[in-house]
Amino acid sequence: MTRTSPLVIGHRGAPGYRPEHSRSSYDLALAMGVDAVEPDIVVSRDGVLVVRHENEIGSTTDVAEHPEFADRRTSKTIDGERLTGWFTEDFTWDELATLRCRERLPKIRPASASFDGTQPVLRLRDVLDLVRAGSLEQGREIGVVLEIKHATYFAALGFDVVDLIAAELDAAGWAGGELPIVFEAFESTVLARLRERGLPGTYVYLLEAAGSPYDLVAQQGAHAPTYAAMAAPAGLDGLVGRVDGISVDKSMILAPNRRGHTAGPSRIVGDAKDRGLLVFTWTCRPENAFLIPQFRGRGGAAAFGDYEGEWAVIRDAGVDGVFVDHPDIGRRFFVA
């Protein structure tokens, strides 16, 4: 049956209401009726797939309050960017399990920050089990959109992320395609390797609005193609048969001018769909801080602006899936 509305995907659960990637964030997303949830995965020192937006965890956990881990604070270059903090690959899973989640944007989401320090960090296995249980309880298929972070970086440390994912899905009973799973990454090479392993699922290539994918930069240096080139018609031609779809920064659809106004959806969605590619977009958030200037209102960064005006442009572009931080609002707007 053809869908008349896009998939509504709980981006890191329901982080508009609870700290991202926490148990309550995922529980709330499932209760609000999402079609899927999106865990990001990074790797611990002992090879456990950990659900965190980044491998640097200083801003999303209470690690800084643990004196026993003070000497783990360090600086590293991750995908070409110099960062200082605490990194998952320097901790065993047992150590990470002692940490508690924190709201990443406390000034914008103070209500979510009220849950700081109450919930442990999760593993991928935990989220897979939650979603399976939610599917059974609600009597419907709920999917997982699995975002793979920093595969090239972790490979240089000796971690084969593809092997780790395949083993985890098999152990969790997700390797047979019984429940819908989407594999997504900003690196096409890890998607290709996963696909070669024969893991059933949908393969989606994440595209930033600027820059170049790190895996190709590592291979080709200054000759690496940009994300913009891949989003152009010739670049999309090259993705046909390699991936099932793309997931783009919403600004690539809104294409605001210098004044921050959009003239309507850009061509990227139509160009991709003309080539048989699915199109997802990220991230639809209602707060002024995340809206393009045309749709911002009064009340400061945390106040809701005219998100319906912005989201209408995205909906009318014909996207197949939207990532949302507030699943209840997302469902009310996008589900026909």
C-alpha positions as a LaTeX table, in Angstrom:
\begin{tabular}{lrrr}
\hline
Residue & $x$ (\AA) & $y$ (\AA) & $z$ (\AA) \\
\hline
Met1 & 0.00 & 0.00 & 0.00 \\
Thr2 & 1.37 & 3.42 & $-0.94$ \\
Arg3 & 1.82 & 5.81 & 1.96 \\
Thr4 & 0.11 & 9.17 & 1.71 \\
Ser5 & 2.23 & 10.72 & 4.47 \\
Pro6 & 5.92 & 10.52 & 5.35 \\
Leu7 & 7.36 & 8.26 & 7.99 \\
Val8 & 7.60 & 10.10 & 11.29 \\
Ile9 & 10.91 & 9.13 & 12.87 \\
Gly10 & 11.71 & 9.86 & 16.50 \\
His11 & 15.10 & 11.53 & 16.25 \\
Arg12 & 17.09 & 10.07 & 19.17 \\
Gly13 & 13.72 & 9.20 & 20.69 \\
Ala14 & 11.68 & 12.22 & 21.76 \\
Pro15 & 14.43 & 14.71 & 22.73 \\
Gly16 & 12.07 & 17.65 & 22.69 \\
Tyr17 & 10.83 & 16.27 & 26.02 \\
Arg18 & 13.54 & 14.03 & 27.49 \\
Pro19 & 17.35 & 13.89 & 27.25 \\
Glu20 & 18.28 & 12.43 & 23.88 \\
His21 & 18.98 & 8.70 & 23.66 \\
Ser22 & 17.66 & 8.10 & 27.18 \\
Arg23 & 15.27 & 5.28 & 28.03 \\
Ser24 & 12.42 & 7.69 & 28.67 \\
Ser25 & 13.11 & 9.48 & 25.38 \\
Tyr26 & 12.58 & 6.24 & 23.46 \\
Asp27 & 9.64 & 5.14 & 25.61 \\
Leu28 & 7.89 & 8.45 & 24.97 \\
Ala29 & 8.55 & 8.30 & 21.23 \\
Leu30 & 7.00 & 4.85 & 21.02 \\
Ala31 & 4.00 & 5.94 & 23.09 \\
Met32 & 3.50 & 8.92 & 20.77 \\
Gly33 & 3.16 & 6.63 & 17.78 \\
Val34 & 6.34 & 7.07 & 15.78 \\
Asp35 & 6.91 & 4.87 & 12.76 \\
Ala36 & 10.54 & 4.41 & 13.79 \\
Val37 & 13.17 & 5.68 & 16.19 \\
Glu38 & 16.71 & 6.73 & 15.35 \\
Pro39 & 19.61 & 5.63 & 17.55 \\
Asp40 & 23.12 & 6.86 & 16.70 \\
Ile41 & 25.86 & 4.37 & 17.44 \\
Val42 & 29.47 & 4.75 & 18.52 \\
Val43 & 31.89 & 2.21 & 20.02 \\
Ser44 & 33.26 & 1.57 & 23.51 \\
Arg45 & 36.81 & 0.43 & 24.25 \\
Asp46 & 35.64 & $-3.16$ & 24.50 \\
Gly47 & 33.65 & $-3.08$ & 21.27 \\
Val48 & 30.13 & $-2.45$ & 22.56 \\
Leu49 & 27.82 & $-0.41$ & 20.31 \\
Val50 & 26.75 & 2.52 & 22.46 \\
Val51 & 23.85 & 4.84 & 21.68 \\
Arg52 & 25.20 & 8.38 & 21.69 \\
His53 & 24.99 & 11.17 & 19.13 \\
Glu54 & 28.77 & 11.49 & 19.16 \\
Asn55 & 31.69 & 9.61 & 20.65 \\
Glu56 & 32.48 & 12.78 & 22.65 \\
Ile57 & 30.12 & 12.55 & 25.63 \\
Gly58 & 30.96 & 15.58 & 27.76 \\
Ser59 & 27.80 & 17.48 & 26.86 \\
Thr60 & 25.30 & 14.60 & 26.98 \\
Thr61 & 26.35 & 12.72 & 30.12 \\
Asp62 & 27.52 & 13.52 & 33.66 \\
Val63 & 31.03 & 12.19 & 32.96 \\
Ala64 & 32.59 & 15.50 & 34.07 \\
Glu65 & 31.16 & 14.91 & 37.55 \\
His66 & 32.96 & 11.58 & 37.94 \\
Pro67 & 36.39 & 12.26 & 39.51 \\
Glu68 & 37.49 & 8.73 & 38.69 \\
Phe69 & 37.33 & 9.66 & 34.98 \\
Ala70 & 39.00 & 13.07 & 35.19 \\
Asp71 & 42.20 & 11.75 & 33.63 \\
Arg72 & 40.27 & 10.49 & 30.58 \\
Arg73 & 39.62 & 14.05 & 29.36 \\
Thr74 & 41.70 & 14.57 & 26.27 \\
Ser75 & 41.82 & 16.15 & 22.81 \\
Lys76 & 41.37 & 14.24 & 19.56 \\
Thr77 & 40.80 & 14.91 & 15.89 \\
Ile78 & 37.52 & 13.33 & 14.82 \\
Asp79 & 36.73 & 13.45 & 11.10 \\
Gly80 & 39.06 & 16.42 & 10.70 \\
Glu81 & 37.70 & 18.39 & 13.68 \\
Arg82 & 39.73 & 18.93 & 16.85 \\
Leu83 & 37.64 & 18.17 & 19.95 \\
Thr84 & 38.36 & 18.14 & 23.67 \\
Gly85 & 36.37 & 16.03 & 26.07 \\
Trp86 & 35.65 & 12.43 & 26.98 \\
Phe87 & 35.33 & 9.79 & 24.26 \\
Thr88 & 33.47 & 6.49 & 24.32 \\
Glu89 & 36.39 & 4.53 & 22.90 \\
Asp90 & 38.38 & 5.33 & 26.07 \\
Phe91 & 35.81 & 3.64 & 28.33 \\
Thr92 & 34.64 & 0.07 & 28.74 \\
Trp93 & 30.92 & $-0.53$ & 28.58 \\
Asp94 & 30.84 & $-1.23$ & 32.32 \\
Glu95 & 32.34 & 2.21 & 32.92 \\
Leu96 & 29.95 & 3.93 & 30.52 \\
Ala97 & 27.06 & 2.21 & 32.27 \\
Thr98 & 27.85 & 4.20 & 35.41 \\
Leu99 & 27.16 & 7.50 & 33.60 \\
Arg100 & 23.81 & 9.25 & 33.41 \\
Cys101 & 22.23 & 11.11 & 30.49 \\
Arg102 & 22.01 & 14.89 & 30.35 \\
Glu103 & 20.07 & 17.30 & 28.15 \\
Arg104 & 22.32 & 18.65 & 25.40 \\
Leu105 & 20.39 & 21.93 & 25.00 \\
Pro106 & 19.36 & 22.90 & 28.55 \\
Lys107 & 18.73 & 26.57 & 27.78 \\
Ile108 & 16.33 & 25.70 & 24.96 \\
Arg109 & 14.82 & 22.63 & 26.64 \\
Pro110 & 14.89 & 23.22 & 30.41 \\
Ala111 & 11.97 & 20.85 & 31.02 \\
Ser112 & 13.97 & 18.04 & 29.47 \\
Ala113 & 16.99 & 19.06 & 31.54 \\
Ser114 & 14.93 & 18.42 & 34.68 \\
Phe115 & 15.48 & 14.71 & 33.95 \\
Asp116 & 19.28 & 15.06 & 33.99 \\
Gly117 & 21.13 & 12.47 & 35.99 \\
Thr118 & 18.26 & 10.00 & 36.27 \\
Gln119 & 18.85 & 7.57 & 33.39 \\
Pro120 & 21.81 & 5.47 & 32.27 \\
Val121 & 23.44 & 5.42 & 28.85 \\
Leu122 & 22.00 & 2.76 & 26.53 \\
Arg123 & 23.50 & 0.18 & 24.21 \\
Leu124 & 22.14 & $-0.53$ & 20.75 \\
Arg125 & 20.85 & $-3.85$ & 22.09 \\
Asp126 & 18.76 & $-1.98$ & 24.65 \\
Val127 & 17.05 & 0.10 & 21.96 \\
Leu128 & 16.46 & $-2.90$ & 19.71 \\
Asp129 & 14.81 & $-4.73$ & 22.58 \\
Leu130 & 12.68 & $-1.69$ & 23.47 \\
Val131 & 11.43 & $-1.33$ & 19.92 \\
Arg132 & 10.64 & $-5.02$ & 19.57 \\
Ala133 & 8.68 & $-4.95$ & 22.83 \\
Gly134 & 6.88 & $-1.78$ & 21.73 \\
Ser135 & 5.93 & $-3.35$ & 18.41 \\
Leu136 & 4.48 & $-6.38$ & 20.17 \\
Glu137 & 2.65 & $-4.29$ & 22.76 \\
Gln138 & 1.11 & $-1.94$ & 20.20 \\
Gly139 & 0.45 & $-4.60$ & 17.57 \\
Arg140 & 2.20 & $-2.75$ & 14.76 \\
Glu141 & 5.57 & $-2.61$ & 13.07 \\
Ile142 & 7.92 & $-0.02$ & 14.52 \\
Gly143 & 11.25 & 0.41 & 12.83 \\
Val144 & 14.78 & 1.44 & 13.73 \\
Val145 & 16.77 & 3.93 & 11.70 \\
Leu146 & 20.32 & 3.04 & 12.68 \\
Glu147 & 22.79 & 5.89 & 12.15 \\
Ile148 & 26.41 & 4.75 & 12.02 \\
Lys149 & 28.84 & 7.36 & 13.32 \\
His150 & 32.51 & 7.80 & 12.40 \\
Ala151 & 33.05 & 4.39 & 10.79 \\
Thr152 & 36.37 & 5.42 & 9.18 \\
Tyr153 & 37.65 & 6.88 & 12.44 \\
Phe154 & 36.75 & 3.75 & 14.40 \\
Ala155 & 38.31 & 1.53 & 11.72 \\
Ala156 & 41.61 & 3.32 & 12.26 \\
Leu157 & 41.37 & 2.32 & 15.93 \\
Gly158 & 40.87 & $-1.31$ & 14.96 \\
Phe159 & 37.07 & $-1.55$ & 15.25 \\
Asp160 & 35.16 & $-3.08$ & 12.34 \\
Val161 & 31.79 & $-1.42$ & 12.79 \\
Val162 & 30.19 & $-3.64$ & 10.14 \\
Asp163 & 31.16 & $-6.80$ & 12.03 \\
Leu164 & 29.91 & $-5.31$ & 15.29 \\
Ile165 & 26.56 & $-4.33$ & 13.78 \\
Ala166 & 26.04 & $-7.69$ & 12.09 \\
Ala167 & 26.78 & $-9.55$ & 15.31 \\
Glu168 & 24.51 & $-7.31$ & 17.38 \\
Leu169 & 21.57 & $-7.59$ & 14.98 \\
Asp170 & 21.96 & $-11.36$ & 14.89 \\
Ala171 & 22.11 & $-11.62$ & 18.68 \\
Ala172 & 19.07 & $-9.36$ & 19.07 \\
Gly173 & 17.00 & $-11.22$ & 16.47 \\
Trp174 & 16.96 & $-8.31$ & 14.06 \\
Ala175 & 19.11 & $-9.80$ & 11.29 \\
Gly176 & 16.27 & $-11.55$ & 9.47 \\
Gly177 & 14.29 & $-8.50$ & 8.43 \\
Glu178 & 11.29 & $-9.27$ & 10.67 \\
Leu179 & 11.06 & $-5.63$ & 11.74 \\
Pro180 & 11.93 & $-2.70$ & 9.48 \\
Ile181 & 15.45 & $-1.37$ & 9.78 \\
Val182 & 17.14 & 1.46 & 7.93 \\
Phe183 & 20.91 & 1.81 & 7.83 \\
Glu184 & 22.12 & 5.36 & 7.40 \\
Ala185 & 25.51 & 7.06 & 7.47 \\
Phe186 & 27.37 & 10.09 & 6.17 \\
Glu187 & 29.94 & 7.60 & 4.83 \\
Ser188 & 28.92 & 5.60 & 1.77 \\
Thr189 & 31.73 & 3.08 & 2.24 \\
Val190 & 30.27 & 1.63 & 5.45 \\
Leu191 & 26.84 & 1.39 & 3.81 \\
Ala192 & 28.38 & $-0.50$ & 0.89 \\
Arg193 & 30.10 & $-2.96$ & 3.21 \\
Leu194 & 26.92 & $-3.56$ & 5.19 \\
Arg195 & 25.02 & $-4.18$ & 1.99 \\
Glu196 & 27.66 & $-6.65$ & 0.83 \\
Arg197 & 27.08 & $-8.58$ & 4.05 \\
Gly198 & 23.52 & $-9.14$ & 2.89 \\
Leu199 & 21.82 & $-7.55$ & 5.87 \\
Pro200 & 18.19 & $-6.92$ & 4.92 \\
Gly201 & 17.10 & $-3.34$ & 5.28 \\
Thr202 & 16.89 & 0.03 & 3.58 \\
Tyr203 & 20.14 & 1.86 & 2.90 \\
Val204 & 20.09 & 5.64 & 3.13 \\
Tyr205 & 22.97 & 8.03 & 2.49 \\
Leu206 & 23.09 & 11.10 & 4.72 \\
Leu207 & 23.99 & 14.37 & 2.99 \\
Glu208 & 25.16 & 17.50 & 4.76 \\
Ala209 & 24.44 & 20.95 & 3.35 \\
Ala210 & 28.18 & 21.69 & 3.13 \\
Gly211 & 31.53 & 19.93 & 3.18 \\
Ser212 & 32.61 & 16.49 & 1.99 \\
Pro213 & 32.16 & 12.98 & 3.43 \\
Tyr214 & 35.06 & 12.06 & 5.67 \\
Asp215 & 35.54 & 8.55 & 4.30 \\
Leu216 & 36.14 & 9.95 & 0.82 \\
Val217 & 38.34 & 12.74 & 2.16 \\
Ala218 & 40.46 & 10.06 & 3.86 \\
Gln219 & 40.78 & 8.24 & 0.53 \\
Gln220 & 41.00 & 11.11 & $-1.94$ \\
Gly221 & 42.03 & 14.17 & 0.01 \\
Ala222 & 41.22 & 17.45 & $-1.74$ \\
His223 & 39.78 & 15.51 & $-4.70$ \\
Ala224 & 36.92 & 14.08 & $-2.64$ \\
Pro225 & 33.49 & 15.06 & $-3.98$ \\
Thr226 & 31.39 & 17.44 & $-1.94$ \\
Tyr227 & 27.96 & 16.67 & $-0.54$ \\
Ala228 & 26.60 & 19.39 & $-2.80$ \\
Ala229 & 27.97 & 17.58 & $-5.85$ \\
Met230 & 26.33 & 14.36 & $-4.72$ \\
Ala231 & 22.99 & 16.15 & $-4.33$ \\
Ala232 & 23.16 & 17.47 & $-7.88$ \\
Pro233 & 21.54 & 15.41 & $-10.67$ \\
Ala234 & 24.82 & 13.86 & $-11.82$ \\
Gly235 & 25.69 & 12.93 & $-8.25$ \\
Leu236 & 22.28 & 11.36 & $-7.68$ \\
Asp237 & 22.78 & 9.34 & $-10.87$ \\
Gly238 & 25.86 & 7.83 & $-9.25$ \\
Leu239 & 23.91 & 6.77 & $-6.17$ \\
Val240 & 21.28 & 4.78 & $-8.06$ \\
Gly241 & 21.79 & 1.09 & $-7.36$ \\
Arg242 & 24.19 & 1.81 & $-4.51$ \\
Val243 & 21.70 & 3.09 & $-1.93$ \\
Asp244 & 17.94 & 3.13 & $-1.59$ \\
Gly245 & 17.66 & 6.76 & $-0.69$ \\
Ile246 & 19.15 & 9.93 & 0.71 \\
Ser247 & 18.56 & 11.85 & 3.92 \\
Val248 & 19.23 & 15.55 & 3.63 \\
Asp249 & 19.61 & 18.55 & 5.89 \\
Lys250 & 16.27 & 20.34 & 5.71 \\
Ser251 & 18.03 & 23.50 & 4.53 \\
Met252 & 18.74 & 21.69 & 1.26 \\
Ile253 & 14.97 & 21.52 & 0.69 \\
Leu254 & 14.09 & 24.94 & 2.09 \\
Ala255 & 17.01 & 26.61 & 0.24 \\
Pro256 & 16.62 & 29.96 & 2.04 \\
Asn257 & 17.94 & 33.11 & 0.39 \\
Arg258 & 20.18 & 35.69 & 2.07 \\
Arg259 & 17.22 & 37.08 & 3.98 \\
Gly260 & 16.37 & 33.62 & 5.29 \\
His261 & 13.26 & 33.23 & 3.17 \\
Thr262 & 12.36 & 30.20 & 1.08 \\
Ala263 & 10.72 & 30.40 & $-2.34$ \\
Gly264 & 9.41 & 26.87 & $-1.91$ \\
Pro265 & 11.02 & 23.45 & $-2.03$ \\
Ser266 & 14.20 & 23.08 & $-4.04$ \\
Arg267 & 14.58 & 20.50 & $-6.79$ \\
Ile268 & 16.48 & 17.95 & $-4.72$ \\
Val269 & 13.47 & 15.91 & $-3.63$ \\
Gly270 & 12.02 & 15.72 & $-7.12$ \\
Asp271 & 15.41 & 14.98 & $-8.66$ \\
Ala272 & 16.00 & 12.11 & $-6.24$ \\
Lys273 & 12.53 & 10.63 & $-6.57$ \\
Asp274 & 12.77 & 10.81 & $-10.37$ \\
Arg275 & 15.68 & 8.40 & $-9.98$ \\
Gly276 & 13.77 & 6.05 & $-7.69$ \\
Leu277 & 15.48 & 7.21 & $-4.51$ \\
Leu278 & 13.70 & 7.72 & $-1.20$ \\
Val279 & 14.17 & 11.09 & 0.47 \\
Phe280 & 14.27 & 11.68 & 4.23 \\
Thr281 & 15.03 & 15.00 & 5.89 \\
Trp282 & 16.34 & 16.17 & 9.27 \\
Thr283 & 15.48 & 17.66 & 11.63 \\
Cys284 & 12.00 & 19.19 & 11.99 \\
Arg285 & 12.00 & 21.13 & 15.26 \\
Pro286 & 9.46 & 23.76 & 16.30 \\
Glu287 & 11.67 & 26.07 & 18.36 \\
Asn288 & 12.78 & 29.40 & 16.91 \\
Ala289 & 16.42 & 28.39 & 17.34 \\
Phe290 & 16.04 & 25.78 & 14.60 \\
Leu291 & 13.73 & 27.53 & 12.14 \\
Ile292 & 14.95 & 29.57 & 9.20 \\
Pro293 & 14.51 & 33.33 & 9.81 \\
Gln294 & 11.30 & 33.59 & 7.78 \\
Phe295 & 9.44 & 31.40 & 10.26 \\
Arg296 & 10.87 & 32.60 & 13.58 \\
Gly297 & 8.56 & 34.33 & 16.02 \\
Arg298 & 8.75 & 36.22 & 19.27 \\
Gly299 & 9.75 & 34.84 & 22.64 \\
Gly300 & 13.37 & 33.91 & 22.10 \\
Ala301 & 15.21 & 30.82 & 20.94 \\
Ala302 & 13.20 & 28.34 & 23.02 \\
Ala303 & 9.77 & 29.58 & 21.96 \\
Phe304 & 7.88 & 27.84 & 19.18 \\
Gly305 & 7.83 & 29.81 & 15.96 \\
Asp306 & 5.77 & 29.28 & 12.81 \\
Tyr307 & 7.02 & 25.74 & 12.47 \\
Glu308 & 3.90 & 24.77 & 10.53 \\
Gly309 & 4.87 & 27.25 & 7.81 \\
Glu310 & 8.34 & 25.78 & 7.52 \\
Trp311 & 7.19 & 22.18 & 7.75 \\
Ala312 & 4.57 & 22.76 & 5.06 \\
Val313 & 7.33 & 23.47 & 2.56 \\
Ile314 & 8.98 & 20.18 & 3.51 \\
Arg315 & 5.71 & 18.23 & 3.40 \\
Asp316 & 4.75 & 19.70 & 0.04 \\
Ala317 & 8.13 & 18.70 & $-1.39$ \\
Gly318 & 6.96 & 15.07 & $-1.08$ \\
Val319 & 9.54 & 13.65 & 1.33 \\
Asp320 & 9.28 & 10.01 & 2.40 \\
Gly321 & 10.40 & 10.48 & 5.98 \\
Val322 & 10.95 & 13.24 & 8.52 \\
Phe323 & 13.06 & 13.20 & 11.67 \\
Val324 & 11.35 & 15.01 & 14.54 \\
Asp325 & 12.27 & 15.85 & 18.13 \\
His326 & 8.62 & 16.18 & 19.21 \\
Pro327 & 6.88 & 13.06 & 17.87 \\
Asp328 & 3.39 & 14.11 & 18.94 \\
Ile329 & 3.65 & 17.41 & 17.09 \\
Gly330 & 5.25 & 15.68 & 14.11 \\
Arg331 & 2.46 & 13.16 & 13.85 \\
Arg332 & $-0.25$ & 15.79 & 14.12 \\
Phe333 & 1.29 & 17.78 & 11.31 \\
Phe334 & 2.65 & 15.19 & 8.88 \\
Val335 & 0.31 & 12.23 & 9.20 \\
Ala336 & $-2.65$ & 12.57 & 6.85 \\
\hline
\end{tabular}
